[in-house]
């Protein structure tokens, strides 16, 4: 589905002209027609979320609120990009639902039929679309540029990548996410899209992104959590309602501890866990604002979540409680001494001089703190602030002090950064009042390494020592100890006494599951 209102869209009077107005009116007419179909007495829709009998008039009422805005507001709303995509998707889903009544006029009235199951799935999509519309256009005005995802790291990623945009096509979103959370192409990427695109619009909104990152928090292990909970876990059920979960667990009422979990359709961004209690009752509950894997682990320990979808083997999720290993970069003794003389440390970010470096830009390898990277990406293009190479991704790192063990290889030279030019650009951005940069202090610029070499009182040129390729070593004197021995000279007199050699020296060196849940899932 093409993104209307995006870059290159018509501007000026046509932006809220006959075609957009007709699209909105056509969407309203389609909702009225579908409303009459679902109100047929013989259909017998249950009054439990998601219920089309309530969703359709609520959607129509919100669209009328938008329809009544001044022309200038409507014009800006259409050009912002989200609303045209929403209207096109709404028309498509309305037609798709209406066809169920025409294509299977008898089956649609039968509980448990294929057409009825499709109607339920479309009801969930309508519910997601209404939640998204209310979140991004709450009062008839576009507020997508102000929407704040629940997870700060997720918000920093979205705003740092797409700025004030509230909707991006899936292909563009996948390319952006790939820079921080790589995902294999093919079936895995397709499964990720099916999980995230709640409204099935071929786009990802900042609202859908927020829902996904809340469900599979925390951010550093986002896709690992998603893989364990949504891809491989047998208890995960997608697009099921409250009533359908009860029906799913009914065969296991004699097997307490059986459970499934799904996205809550009344509280988007939270999980609903259905389980069979010890007395054979079927209960559903919502863990309050915490990672699902913690609720499942503690619920298992308390004896509530034992058999996923009735199966005897329960996945072990304890590895999700361990943070992802960070790449570590070791500080060499030379670097530590140099920065000590400057009254600083190698770990300190050169831009803000407040936070430690915790991000390494790819592929250039320059280091800075995540706050400065986010501020830079919001103000500039997607290039490294030091060398201007295109940023193809970044990874979290941890700086090890001298003598630490480097896991991902040593950062040989972080002082190639042109810090002075970066600070000049940031100062210029402060002068024009760019948001997010007014509070950044101006740190001292560290001198270059090639200007801080120890002075040699002997003016006689000396050849630099040659380091053997197979013995780099962080210590500058290692080459003396580990250099290859010269060949023995040919004896000219009595045989020389054998050389004494030293041994080789090596450097090296419950309550969350059920008890603490305070809200019962009703939809």
N, C-alpha and C positions, 0 to 999 in steps of 0.2 A: 504494500500500500504506500503510495507516494506521500510524502509529508507536505501537505499544503501549508502555505504561510511561511515556509522556511526561506533560506537564502535564495534570491532570485525570484521570489513571488512578486506578483503585481503589487505596486504601491499606489498610494493616492486614492482617488474616489472609488476605483474599482474594488479596493480591498474590502469594503463593506458595501458592495453593490448588489446587483440583482442576483448573481449566482450564490454568494454566501447566504443572503437572506432567504433565498428559495431553499437552500440546503437545510437551514434550521427549521423552516416551516414544514418541509417535507419530513424531517425527523419527528416533529411534533405530531404530524398526521399519522405517521406509522405507529407511534406509541398509542394513539387513541384507538386505532384499528386493532392492535394487539391486545389492548385492554379489554375490548369487547369480547375477544376470543377467549381469554382466560377467565372471564366472568361467567362463562356458560355453566349452568348449574350441574350438569352431568360430569363436568371435569373433576370436581371434588378435590381441588388443590388444598393441601393442609396449610393451616395458618401458623407455620413455623418457618423460621429463616432457613434459606432465602425464599421469600414468598413473592411471586410476581404480582399478586393482587395488591401488594404494598409498594413494591419496587417501582413499578411502571408509573403510577401517579406521582410518587416522590421525585422521580427523574423528570417527569414532565413539568412539575412545579418549579424545580430548580432551573430548567431551561427557560421557562417563562420569566423567571427573575433575571436571567441574563438577557433575554429578549427585550426587556424593558429598560435596559441601560441606555444612556445617551449615545448618539451616533459615534462621537469621538472615542468613547470607551469601547464600544463594539469594534470599531476600526482597529484599535490597538490590540484588543483581545484576539482578533482574527490573525493579525500579523505576527503575534507572539509565537505562533506555531503549534501550540498544543490543541487549541479548540477545534480547528479544522479537521485534525486527525481524529479527534474524539467524535465529531459529528459524522464523519464518514464511517467510522467503526460502528457507531450507534445505528446508523441506517442499515449497515450490513447485518448486524446481529438481529435487528428487528425483522428484516426480511427472512433471515434464516429460521427464526422462531415461527414466523407466520407460515412458512412452507411446511412445517411439521403438521399443522392442522389440515393443510390441503393434501399433502403427500400420503398421510396415513389417518384419514378421518375417523377410523374406528379404533386403531391401536392407541391413539393419543389419549383416549378416554379409559384405557385399561392400565391399572396400576401394575408396574413391573415390566411393561412392554419396552422395546428398544426406543420407540418414539418418546415415551414418557421419561426414560432415562436421559435422553438428549435434552428434553425440556428442563430437567433438573439441572443439568450441567450448564445450560444457557442461563438459568436463573442465577447460578453462582457468578457467571461472568457479568450479568447485569448488576449484581450486588457489588462486585469489584469496581465496575465502571462508575457507579453512583458514589462509592467511597472516594475514588480518585477525583471525580468532578468536584465534590464538596471540599476536598483538601486543597486543590489547586485553584479553584474559582469559588471560594466560600461565600462571597457576598455579591456575586455578579462581576467582580473585578478579578483580573489575572493576578494571582499571588504566587505563582510558581517560582518566580525569582527570589521569593522570600522564604520558601519552604525549607525547613531545617530537618534533615534526617536525624533519627534518634541517636545514632552512633557517630560521635565526633569525627572519627577517622574516615567513616564513609562520607560524611558531609565534605570534609577536606578534599577527598578524592574527587567527588562529583564537581564541586565548584572549581577545583584546580584544573579539571579536565574540560568541563563544558561551561564554566562561568555561570551566567544567570539563566541559561536555558533550562527548561523543565521537561523536555522530551527530546529523545534522539532515536534515530532508526536503529534497529537491532544490530545491523552490521557495524555501524559506527560505535555503538556501545560495546560490542564484543571486542573490537580492536582496542578501545580504551582500557577495558578491564584486563585485557591480555597483558598489558604493561606491568600490572601489579599482581594479578592473580591469573597466571597462565592456565589455560584449559585446552585439552587436546581437541582437535577438530573431529568432525564426524558425529557419532551417536552421543558422545559426552556433551558436546556443544549443543546438540539438539535437545538433550534432556535439560540442560541448564536454561535454555530458552523457554521450554515448556513450563519450567518452575517459576521463572521470573515474570514472564509476560502474562500477567493475570487477566488482562483485558483482551488478550489475543488480537493485538492491533499491529503486530510486527514492529512495534516500537517499545522502548523502555522509558517510562516517566520517572522522575525523581521520587514520586510517591511509591511506585512499584519497587524501585531500588531500595527505598527505605524499608518497605515491608520485608523484602528478601534479607537485607542485612540485619534486621531485628530477629528474624526467624533463625538465622544461622550464625549469629554472633558467637564469639567476638570477631572483629574485623581481621586480625592477623591470620586466623585459621579459617576464614570464611568458606572457601571451597572445599577444604578438608572436612569441615563439619557438614556441608551440603552433601558431599559424597557419602559419608557414613550414615546420614539421617534420611536423605531423600532418594538416593540412588540404590543403595545396597540394603537398607534396613527393611526387613519384611513387615514391620508394623506400620510403615508409612502408607497412607491411603490418600490419593489426590482426588479432588472434586467430589467429596462426599459430604452430605448434609448431616445434621444432628440425627434425624430419623434413620438415615441410611447406616450410620454407625451403629445404632442400636440393633438394626436388623443384621448387620455384619457380625456382631458379637453374640447374637441370640443362640447360635448353636453351641457356644462355649460357656453357657451359664453353669454347667456342671464342672467347669475347669477354672476355678478362681485364679486370678493373676493373668488371664488372657487380656490383651490390650492392643489398641491401634491408636495412631495419632494422625492429626490432620491440621490444616490451616483453619483457624477459627473464622467463620464467615460473619460473625458479628463484631469481632475485635481483630481487624486486619493487623498483622504484625505479631500476633500471639498464637500459640499452639493450643489445640484442644485435644486432650487425651481421654479416650474412652476405655474403660476397663471393667472387668467382672470382679465384683467384691467377694469377700469371703462367704457371704450369705447368698451368693448367686445373683445379686442385683447388678444391673448395668448402670454405671455412673459415668459422667463426663465432667472434666474439670479443666481449668486453664491455669498453668503455672504463671505466676506473676513476674513479668519483666526479668527473666533470667534465662540463660542458655538451656535449651531443651535437654541436652545430654546430661546436664547436672540433675535435672528433675527425674530423668529416666534411671540414672545410676542410683540416686538416693531412694527412688521408689522401688527399685529392684531390691535394695538392701532391706527395705521395710516389708517386702513380700507382696507389693501391689502389682508391679510390672514384671511378670515372669515369663509369659508365653506370648511372643509377638504374633498377632493374628492367629493365636491358637497353636503355634508351632512350639516344639519343645526346646529348640536351640535359641537362646537369647544372645544377641551380639554383645561383646564386651566393648563398652564405650570409654573405658578409663583412659585410653591413650589420648582422647580428645581433651582431657584435663591438662595435658602436658603442652607447654607452648612450643610453637614451631622453632626449631633450632635456628639461631641467627648466625649469619656469616660473621666471622671475627677477623679483624685486621690488626696485625701486631705493629706496635710502635718500635722502631729500631732505636738502639742506644744513641745514635747520632741525632735522630729527630728529637728524642726526649731531651738531650742536652741542649740542642739549639733552642727549642722553645722554652726551656728553663731559663736560659740566658735572657730571653725576651720577656720573662715574667708571665709566660702563658704556658699552655699545654697543647700537644698535638691534637688531643681530643676535642678541643673547643672549636665550635663553628666559627669560620673566619668572617661571616657576614654579620651575625648578630652579636658575637662575642659573649653570649649568655648561655646558650644550650650546647650540649655535646653533639658532635656529629653522630647521626644515627641513620643516615641514608646515603647510599652510593648510587650515583647516576650511571645508567648503562647507555652506550657502550664505553664512554670516555673514562669512567671510574672515579670522577671527582666526588668529594665528600662534603656534606653539609648537614644541617639539621632539617627535620621534616617541616618545621614551621616556616623556615626561610624558603624551602622548595615550594611549599604551597603558596606563599605570598608572591614568589617570583612567577609561578605559572599563572596566577590570577592576573598579573600585570603584564606579562610578556608572552611571546610565542613559546612553543614547546621545544626550547633549546636550552642547553646547559648554560647557566649564568657565567661560567668561567671561560669555557672554550667555544661556546656557541654551536657545538655539534647538536644534531637533532637527538632529543631524548627518546630512546626506544624502550625505556622501562627504568625501574629503580627497585632496589632491594634494601630491606632493613639490615643494618650492620651494627656491630658493637666493637668499639676500639679497645684492644687489649694493651695493657701497659707493657713496658719492655720486659722481655722474658716470658710473656704469655705465649700460649700455643695458638698459632694461626691455623684456622680451619679452611679458609677460602683463599689462602695466599696472601702475601704481604703487599701492602700498598707502598710501592717503592718511593714515590715522590708525590706528595699531595700539595707541594708548594709551587707547582706550575700554574696554579690558579691565579688569574689576573684579578685579584680581589679589588684593587683600586678602581678599575673600570666598572665592576659590579656595584660598588658603593656609590660611584658617581651617578649611575643610572637610577639606583634606588633613591638617591637624594633628589634627582629630577622628578621622580614620581611623587615624592613627598610634597614638592613645591606645587604640583598641580592637584594635590589633595586626593591621591589615589587611595581608596579604602583599603585598610589592612596594613598600610605601610607607614602610617603616621607615627606609630609607636616604636618603630625599629631604631635602636641607637646606632651611632656611627662608631664601629669598633676600630681600634688601631690596626693599621695595615702591617702584617708581618713582613720583614725583609726577605729578599730572595736568598736562597741557599748559596748561589754562586758568588754573592757579595759578602758572605760571612765566613769564608774559608780562613783558617788561621794564617797569619802573615808569616812568611819565611824570611828570617834575617839573612840567609845565605842567598845572594842573587844568582848563584850558579844554577842554571836550569838542571832539573833532575827528572829523570823519566819516572812516570807514575808506576807504582807496583802493578803487576799483572795478576788478576784474580783467576785462578783455575775455574773453568766452566762448571766442573763437577763439585766444587766446594765453595759456593757463594758465601754462606754464613753471614749473620748480621754484624759480627764483631770485625772491625777493620783489621785487626791483627791476626785473624784466623788464617790468612794466606801464608803467614810466616810459619806457623806450626804445621800446616797441612800441605805446604808446597812439595812437589816431588823432589826426591834426592837427586843430586847431579850424578852423572856416570862416574864410576871409579876410574882414577887416572891409571895409566899404564905404569907398572912398577919400574923404576930406574935403578933401584938399589935393593937393599934388604926389604922384604915384604913389610908393608905398614901394618900396624896393629889394627884389628877390626874396630869399626865404629860402634860405639855403644848407642843403642836406641832406646828411647823411652816408650812405654806403652802408648798406644794411640789414645788421645783425649777426645772425649765426646761431650758436646754440649747438649744439653737437653733438659739437659733438663731436669526422704523422710519428711524430714520436714519440708523439703522442696518437692518431693514426689506427690504427696497428697496432703499431709498434715498442715503445711504452710500455705496451701492454696486457699484463697479466700473467696474466689469467684467460681460459680458453677456455670458451665457452658449451656446456654439455652438456644444456641443457633450456630 
